[in-house]
Amino acid sequence: MMNFIPIFPLSIVVFPGENLNLHIFEPRYRQLIRECSDSGKPFGIPVVMDNRLRELGTLVEVTEISRTYEDGKMDIRCRGISVFRMMEFIAEVPDKLYSGAIVDYPPNDLTARPRLIRKVRDGLLQLHTMLSISKPLPDKGDDLLSYDLAHHLGLPQAAEYELLAHFDERQRLELLRRHLQRALPIVSGMEALKERVKLNGHFRDLSGMDFNIDWKKD
């Protein structure tokens, strides 16, 4: 299915189900948000990466305008709905300040994989413990998805966009698992380095050499 949506390009990746807080200050996007809020219609956040508008983005809905300032600026809360692909970018929409796009919605497997997601969540908890991060993780039981954990891994934007481009939950979980597989040994090595640095200049409790060890001159 293809349809027209107003768009708000941003240099972030929003995932379906994600709650997002935004401060709206540009007149074109104040108009967009006001119209979407009044009509109950969603808008799109396509990804801007390396100063280029990418074809993928996420449809979001305004859940609350939490504050409107005297000059018209707004603080809003919104929620990701689904991933879209831009088929056509419409720079100028008649009688509007904002741009739009013709988009379609690729089929997306959202089947929960409880066993796999638990492995990813356990690895993420281990990573947070090693980094001394106390940020709580989402807990939806067997309904937990890769999208719920993705922003908690500290992925670079390119990797987040790669995750957005996968439309199979098993593939998304595998991507997160591979990231953790690379990150954990690096962080572990950093922790070991920190401990070695701490020992420098301190009295150290070390065992002496066992003189029964064989020695040979080079």
KOLPA-535854 format. One record per atom (N, C-alpha, C): x, y, z. Coordinates in steps of 0.001 Angstrom, whole numbers, plus 500000, padded with zeros to 6 digits. Layout:
BEGIN
XYZ...
//
This chain:
BEGIN
500839498807500000500000500000500000500876501247500000500566502191499109501305503449499051500375504586499446500939505574500139500158506765500450501073507958500688500474509129500763501218510360501019501280510612502519502460511022503005502590511437504400503438512703504474503151513587505417504075514691505682505319514136506348506456514760506106507690514216506669508474515266507450509202514770508431510038515572509321511401514884509347512264515135508347513563514451508301514441514815509500515061513802510095515933514017511246517147513091511143518227513494511756519451512676511742519440511676512891518308511017513077518165509962514078517416508800513437517545507630514042516769506467513631515736506209514717514475506196514324513379505898515248512891504486514939512661503694515975512196502321515776510712502203516110510009501290515463508607501046515824508475500727517317507473501328517933507248501122519359508020502059520252508966502806519685509806503705520484509039504979520851509207505419522076508665506706522517509741507771522363509362508881521755510322509914521396509814511274521841510685512063522474510364513431522865511092514400521941510376515380521411510961516337520484510601517761520876511543518663520657511277520101520807511111520670519399509957521204519103509622521677517766509722523198517738510618523722516893510813525169516870510701525788515474510964525019514407510857525589513066509386525750512669509017526885512040507619527127511660507008526007510817507788525438509872507226524388509001506855523151509788507641522828510819507338521628511591506338521905512706506247523153513127505164523507514041503825523329513325503787523732512050502568523544511256502262522057511088503284521271510768503106519832510567502553519166511825503165519453512959502756518811514212501352519235514608501045520514514451499713520989514815498646520295513974498896520182512669497913519545511789497765518057512105498877517392512340498815515954512655498136515714513992498409516572514955497785516424516267496278516669516176495875517698515437494450518023515329493676516958514561494322516367513528493632515384512681493799513949513162494769513738514071495049512385514526495790511552513494496378512212512496497103511491511455498601511450511774499284510396511344500725510270511626501570511069510638502859511173510932503819511762510008505052510868509965505939511135509021507106510288508862508391510971509281509291510198509875510644510682510182511615509856509346511933510323508117512962509639507340514340509963507897515260509053507714516594509198508290517469510083507414518133511052508046519174511836507390520510511315507908521352510829506995522644510268507391523700510732506395524817511221506930525886511767506082525349512870505170524461513705505748523867514837505028523040514418503808522553513182503813521702512712502729520412512135503291519321512458502623518024511910503002517937510474502498517740509542503416517698508123503059516264507691502764516135506540502138514810506108501699513967505522502826514601505047503889513851504424504981513608505408506120512509505203506781512175506009507952511073505319508736510562506008509732509542505421510598508332506344510698507179505768510518505921506478510708505686506653512203505351507862512623505144508118514049503822508849514261503292508728515466502065509433515829502340510349517009501700511500517014501811512426518136500923511899519260501513511630520405500719511150521542500381512272522518501185513335522490500905514450523419501704515686523003501049516829523037501773518105523001501887518540524455503040518304525038503183518488526483503358519948526879503841520775525933503976522201526256503997523025524970503267524127524992503306525091523894503803526418524449504851526946523848505451528191524308504750529385523671504970530567524265504314531778523771504677532082522321505879531709521906506307531988520529505907530879519550505123529903520014504637528849519139505453527574519151506614527589519782507411526370519882506684525348520752507028524084520562506322523024521272507268521931521760506901521324522862507505520068523302506451518990523082506830517949522346505849516907522024506373515526522390505444514610522558505758513203522722505125512458521546505890511548520970505354510760519865505842509322519975505254508482519143505549507044519235505703506463517844506758505633517650506977504981516372505925503928516091505497503857514824504453502906514438505014501810513532505541502204512376506011501210511412507078501800510505507845500925509879508913501346508965508310501601507584508729502691506942508287502966505576509488503122504654509217503016503361510223503279502332509706504414501452510518505442501262510115506553500415510209506154498947509105506295498236509073506035496803509287507331496012508833508438496593508983509734495936509034510827496999510027511692496899510164512833497802509474514042497172508609514679497929507882515850497445508360517057498246509264517825497652509901518935498370508904520024498742507965520314497847506990521376498089505582520809498023504865520912499120503474520481499198502606521732499088501625521751498183500797522948498003500199523458499312500378524768499532499809525469500698500389525008502033501530524289502002502159523837503242503595524322503315504088524459504524505486524844504718506405523628504689505857522473505013506669521270505146506679520467503850507558519473503800507661518561502659506873517284502934506787516453501913506081515187502067506717514098501236506102512943501244506634511817500482505518510824500184505676510139499048504852508968498757505632507767499280505009506997500125505729505899500787504955504593500663505681503501500834505030502210501031505587501584502302504969500492502716505305499867503993505696498407503742506996498117503711507444496741503437506918495777504500506556494554504098506155493542505090507263493367506121506886493311507370507872493295508449507504492216509461508382491241509617508149490158510582508393490674511993507343490706512803507439491147514196507165489995515156507425488776514696507214487610515547508254487585516670507790487578517908508707487566519053509510486265519075510780486368519432511677485210519555512221485178520986511426484685521931511786484775523361513172484247523701513551483103523139514852482515523488515998483389522992515887483871521774516945484707521204517014486071521874515860486655522142515860487993522737516426487950524152516217486827524869516783486715526221518304486704526164518862486031525151520319486011525006520858487409524747520176488148523885520605489517523586520459490393524826519353490242525532519129491056526733520166490745527814520508489467527977521527489090528957522888489701528592523220489665527299524471490266526857524475491765527069523329492390526846523212493840527053523342494197528532522750493386529403522906493607530848524369493477531260525052492500530697526483492319530986527270493544530535526956494056529348527637495244528831527401496440529741526165496644530155525839497776531028526532497655532376526616496430532893527306496218534168528779496584534046529406496167532961530824496460532749531066497955532582530077498658532021530209500102531806529659500918532972529194500225534030528601500881535209527401501740534824526577501211533924525347501890533500524175501267534240523370502101534874522232501596535651520904501867534956520941502183533684519732502475532914518848501234532833517569501339533245516701500155533197516391499748531761516295498450531534515960497933530213514472497615530137513892497717528948512478497347528805512257495894529198511120495638529789510799494264530186509357493976529771509196493357528611507866493012528109507658491499528097508497490798528840508382489344528866508644488746527500507784487829527081507958487142525803507577488015524611507080489223524850506714490128523758507839491095523402508976490976524069510106491878523823510650491668522414510942492775521717511463492725520354512824493405520271513508493148519164514807493787518922514701495303518975513602495849518448513411497294518453513440497879519864512977497090520841512910497579522222514299497743522843515281496999522348516618497018522941517639497792522121517318498063520859518324498567519919519031499828520398518282500790520927518902502046521341519695501922522639519633500787523295520353500593524554521764500028524332522105499748523067523409499159522784524459500189522403524049501428522160525005502439521729525504502202520317524627501688519456525005501449518067525279502768517337526244502796516428526400503962515568525184504080514650524958505281514125523765505510513316523684504562512122524812504293511483524807503395510321524307502009510698524682501525511880524227500207512332522744500236512689522280501346513274520848501482513567520040501492512274520575502172511261519873502204509975519864500813509336520965500077509488521013498711508984519943497855509654519761498060510955518723497323511679517345497673511116517132498968510824515855499412510273515596498769508914516670498474508193516554497912506845516303496409506848516364495763508006516046494335508107514574494186508476513869493366507733512438493206507961512084491827508497513051491215509145512852489913509772513418489981511194512610489619512183513026489763513584514252488915513906514338487735513337515495486884513602516783487542513093516719488162511928517888488845511371518282490048512236517296490765512723517598491922513579518272491475514872517787490408515452518398489897516683519819489413516431520045488805515278521390488348514939522329489538514800521849490631514228522674491832514109523063492371515490522094492399516412522384492867517772523346491910518479523148490609518268524029489621518903525470489801518426525643490027517123526991490215516587527643491480517129526848492525517304527393493757517873527888493516519295527100492803520089527513492496521460528739491594521473528780490667520546529917489744520452531217490504520204531142491595519442532321492425519193532607493366520348531539493913520954531709494961521964532190494430523309531693493281523731532007492791525078533499492546525297534206491872524368535651491696524595536418493019524624535970493994523831536637495300523822536471495993525167535247495988525675534981496628526975535701495888528087535718494545528000536428493753528998537915494109529005538490494284527818539894494674527722540145496050528299539193496945528105539319498290528678539307498235530202538451497363530752538382497225532201539692496676532754540255495700532047541543495147532475542634496205532402542604497034531369543575498115531231543444499109532374542198499450532732541971500383533837542569499836535130542400498534535351542933497934536571544463497974536573545082497730535419546544497779535350547055499199535595546335500181535058546730501581535264546608501954536732545552501464537383545359501765538814546517501230539654547089500087539257548166499474540025549479500239539905549632501047538872550870501772538650551136502747539802552303502573540476552645503464541582552155502999542937551380501906542972550875501396544245551736500216544703551700499939546028552343498742546549551584497526546032552293496574545485551643495432544862552037494148545584551060493308545815551261492038546508551527490958545466552805490680545223553183489715544197554010488596544803553829487407544277554620486261544740556000486311544112557014485864544882558363485819544338558543484639543405559642484656542666559907483589541702560261482292542422559816481220541895560179479893542388561528479517541768562595479434542594563942479205542057564163477748541628563133476927541763563257475574541221562927475530539738562493476698539194562153476755537767563432476639536955563419475849535901564569475710535009564875477031534335566176477328534227566597478578533558567688478240532553567618478872531413568623478648530390569027479985529830570327480238529706570824481477529143570591481487527641570152482644527148569958482774525707571268482747524954
//
